[in-house]
Amino acid sequence: MSQESAEHAEHIVSYKTLVGVWVALLVLTVITVAITRAELGALKVWSALAVASVKSALVIAVFMHMKYEARLFRIILLVALVTLATFIGFTFFDVLYR
């Protein structure tokens, strides 16, 4: 096998893993709905963003096979997601202080 084909080898994810992630996403969706109905004040936005970040990390890692990529790609993705979550969180400060 050449080096190029070894770098781009397919990664087969088992059905057990896929179903486990799907169930985890369903549970996290229920948690998100519960957060929206609870009176948490300013913590509501941050907790919803935290759950959304975990859900997106699961989807990216398993369904998009990011866990098989190089460390640099994973770090760049993490920085991008944290930056996005921070900007969205700061945007919701407008809602808090109306």
C-alpha positions, 0 to 999 in steps of 0.5 A: 500500500502506498503512503497516500492510500494509507493516509486516506484509508477508510475508517469503518465505524460499527453500528454499535457506536453509531447507535450509541451516538444517536441515543446520546444525541437524543438524550442531549436533545431532551436535556436541551428542551428541559433547559429551555423550560427551567428558570435558570436566568443567564445560565440558561443560554450558557447551559444550552450552548454547552449542550449544543457544543457537546452535540456538535462535537459528537456529530463531528467526531463520529459521523464526520470521522474527525477523530481519525484526522490529524491532531492539528485539524482537531485543534483548529476545529476546537478553536473554531467551535469555542470561538463560535460559541463565545460569539453567540453567547455574547450576542445573547447578552443583548437579550439579557439586558433588555 
